Amino acid sequence: MHARLQLLQAQVEPHFLFNSLAAVEHLIETAPVRAAQMQRHLLSYALA
């Protein structure tokens, strides 16, 4: 069970990273203040 969870997590994390970076890129172009906020939230998440 633990191995399966690790496998699923390994598959989800790259998608999460890609989607997060794409969202930040879009916000940089359309709403720079919101992009900065999202970046701070992502950094907080990564350091937690």
HELIX and SHEET records of a PDB file:
HELIX    1   1 HIS A    2  THR A   30  1                                  29    
HELIX    2   2 PRO A   32  LEU A   47  1                                  16    
END                                                                             
